[in-house]
Amino acid sequence: MESPATADDFTPLSMHKLFRPSSGEQQTIRVTMSGIILNRKANLYLGDAGHKGRGVFCKTNIKKGEVLETAPALLLNERDTQHTDKTMLMNYVFVMGDLSKKMRQSAGIKKLDHASAVIMGLMAFCNHDEKNNAEIHWEEHEGTLYYVLTALKDIPKGKEICTSYGPTWFADRTDIKKK
């Protein structure tokens, strides 16, 4: 039986420059014939985040601009998004801000503000902080939606990696209190 392919088995077709909205900087991800290379920074782990529950941390220092994770997301149309609103999954979905016409059509999405995506990586466990030290942005490649989690600043080892859920996330949820 043949062993599964790894990222090292592929030759990159191109290097894509990604725009980071908050800083205006660009970063690079590898794209191969089989798609975007999925990656996760070594030494990331889930740990106790106090009153927040679990959170994402790193055993080593992180540099500003470093890609912490690139992973796929499951795109949900309006009907599927409405079902998640009645489950615990609602705390793990992201409302989509922008998608290509092709991606919207393939998922049956008519209104973007009614579509969402479920993160398939460690990012699902990143907690909120108004002074976030990381951010996500979305990429599409051949019908698959990916997210890229990037450090906004240097993060010392052992510090929790947090993103911003946006100004209305807590207001939209009556079952969760912001501490």
C-alpha positions as CSV (number, residue, x, y, z in Angstrom):
1,M,0.0,0.0,0.0
2,E,1.3,3.4,-1.0
3,S,1.8,6.0,1.7
4,P,-0.3,9.2,1.5
5,A,1.1,12.2,-0.3
6,T,2.5,15.1,1.8
7,A,3.1,18.8,0.9
8,D,6.7,17.9,0.1
9,D,5.6,15.6,-2.7
10,F,4.3,18.5,-4.8
11,T,6.0,21.2,-6.7
12,P,4.3,24.6,-6.2
13,L,2.5,25.9,-9.3
14,S,2.5,29.4,-8.0
15,M,3.0,31.5,-5.0
16,H,-0.1,33.6,-4.2
17,K,0.2,37.0,-2.6
18,L,-2.5,37.4,0.0
19,F,-3.7,40.8,1.1
20,R,-4.1,41.3,4.9
21,P,-6.9,43.8,5.3
22,S,-6.0,45.3,8.7
23,S,-2.4,46.0,7.9
24,G,-2.3,46.3,4.1
25,E,0.6,43.9,4.0
26,Q,0.9,40.8,1.8
27,Q,2.0,37.3,2.6
28,T,2.6,34.2,0.5
29,I,0.9,30.8,0.5
30,R,1.8,27.9,-1.7
31,V,-0.6,26.5,-4.3
32,T,-0.1,23.2,-6.0
33,M,-1.9,21.1,-8.6
34,S,-3.9,19.6,-5.7
35,G,-4.8,23.0,-4.1
36,I,-3.6,25.2,-1.3
37,I,-1.0,23.7,1.0
38,L,-2.6,23.2,4.4
39,N,-0.3,24.0,7.2
40,R,-0.1,24.6,10.9
41,K,2.7,26.2,12.8
42,A,4.6,23.7,15.0
43,N,4.0,23.8,18.7
44,L,0.5,25.2,18.7
45,Y,-1.7,23.6,21.3
46,L,-5.1,23.8,23.1
47,G,-4.8,25.0,26.7
48,D,-6.8,26.3,29.6
49,A,-7.9,29.9,28.9
50,G,-9.5,30.6,32.3
51,H,-13.1,31.9,32.1
52,K,-13.0,31.5,28.3
53,G,-12.6,27.7,28.5
54,R,-10.1,26.4,26.0
55,G,-7.8,28.5,23.9
56,V,-5.0,28.3,21.4
57,F,-1.4,28.9,22.6
58,C,2.1,28.3,21.3
59,K,5.2,26.8,23.0
60,T,7.5,29.1,20.9
61,N,7.6,32.8,20.1
62,I,5.6,33.9,17.0
63,K,6.7,36.7,14.7
64,K,4.4,39.4,13.3
65,G,3.0,38.3,9.9
66,E,3.7,34.6,10.5
67,V,1.0,32.3,9.1
68,L,-0.2,30.1,12.0
69,E,-2.6,27.9,10.1
70,T,-4.1,27.4,6.7
71,A,-7.1,25.1,6.7
72,P,-10.4,24.5,4.8
73,A,-13.7,25.7,5.9
74,L,-17.2,24.2,5.3
75,L,-19.4,26.8,3.5
76,L,-23.0,26.8,4.6
77,N,-25.9,28.3,2.6
78,E,-28.8,30.2,4.2
79,R,-30.8,27.1,5.0
80,D,-27.9,25.3,6.7
81,T,-26.9,28.5,8.5
82,Q,-30.4,28.7,10.0
83,H,-30.1,25.2,11.3
84,T,-26.8,26.0,13.1
85,D,-28.4,28.9,14.9
86,K,-30.3,26.3,16.9
87,T,-27.3,24.3,17.9
88,M,-24.0,24.8,19.8
89,L,-22.4,25.0,16.3
90,M,-23.6,28.6,16.1
91,N,-20.6,29.5,18.3
92,Y,-18.2,28.2,15.7
93,V,-19.5,29.6,12.5
94,F,-18.3,32.8,10.8
95,V,-20.6,35.0,8.7
96,M,-19.2,35.4,5.3
97,G,-18.4,38.9,4.0
98,D,-17.3,38.2,0.5
99,L,-17.3,35.3,-1.9
100,S,-16.8,34.9,-5.6
101,K,-20.0,34.6,-7.7
102,K,-18.9,31.0,-8.7
103,M,-18.5,30.0,-5.0
104,R,-21.9,31.5,-4.1
105,Q,-23.6,29.7,-7.0
106,S,-22.0,26.3,-6.2
107,A,-23.2,26.6,-2.5
108,G,-26.6,27.9,-3.4
109,I,-26.0,31.3,-1.6
110,K,-28.3,34.1,-2.6
111,K,-27.4,36.6,0.2
112,L,-24.0,36.7,1.7
113,D,-25.1,38.0,5.1
114,H,-27.1,34.7,5.4
115,A,-24.2,32.4,4.6
116,S,-21.6,31.2,7.0
117,A,-18.5,29.0,7.2
118,V,-17.4,26.4,9.8
119,I,-13.7,26.4,10.5
120,M,-12.0,23.0,10.3
121,G,-8.8,23.7,12.2
122,L,-7.4,25.0,15.5
123,M,-8.9,28.5,14.6
124,A,-12.2,27.1,15.9
125,F,-10.7,27.4,19.4
126,C,-9.3,30.9,19.1
127,N,-11.1,33.1,21.6
128,H,-12.1,36.8,21.2
129,D,-10.1,39.7,22.3
130,E,-10.7,43.3,21.4
131,K,-6.9,43.7,21.2
132,N,-6.5,40.6,19.1
133,N,-3.0,39.4,18.2
134,A,-4.1,37.4,15.2
135,E,-6.6,37.6,12.4
136,I,-8.2,35.4,9.7
137,H,-8.9,36.1,6.1
138,W,-10.5,33.9,3.5
139,E,-9.2,32.4,0.3
140,E,-10.9,30.4,-2.4
141,H,-9.3,27.8,-4.6
142,E,-11.0,25.5,-7.1
143,G,-14.3,25.4,-5.2
144,T,-12.9,25.1,-1.7
145,L,-13.0,27.9,0.9
146,Y,-9.9,28.2,3.1
147,Y,-9.0,30.4,6.0
148,V,-5.5,31.7,6.8
149,L,-4.8,32.6,10.4
150,T,-1.9,35.2,10.7
151,A,-0.2,36.9,13.6
152,L,-0.8,40.6,13.7
153,K,2.1,41.3,16.1
154,D,4.9,39.4,17.8
155,I,3.3,36.9,20.3
156,P,5.5,35.6,23.1
157,K,5.4,31.8,23.8
158,G,2.6,30.8,26.2
159,K,0.4,33.8,25.4
160,E,-3.1,33.0,24.1
161,I,-3.7,33.6,20.4
162,C,-6.9,35.6,20.0
163,T,-8.9,37.0,17.1
164,S,-11.7,39.6,17.1
165,Y,-15.2,38.2,16.6
166,G,-16.4,41.7,15.6
167,P,-18.5,44.3,17.4
168,T,-21.8,42.5,17.2
169,W,-20.8,38.9,18.0
170,F,-21.7,39.0,21.8
171,A,-24.8,41.2,21.2
172,D,-26.2,38.6,18.8
173,R,-26.0,35.9,21.5
174,T,-28.1,36.0,24.6
175,D,-26.6,32.8,26.0
176,I,-23.0,34.1,26.2
177,K,-21.8,36.9,28.4
178,K,-18.7,38.9,27.6
179,K,-16.2,39.0,30.5
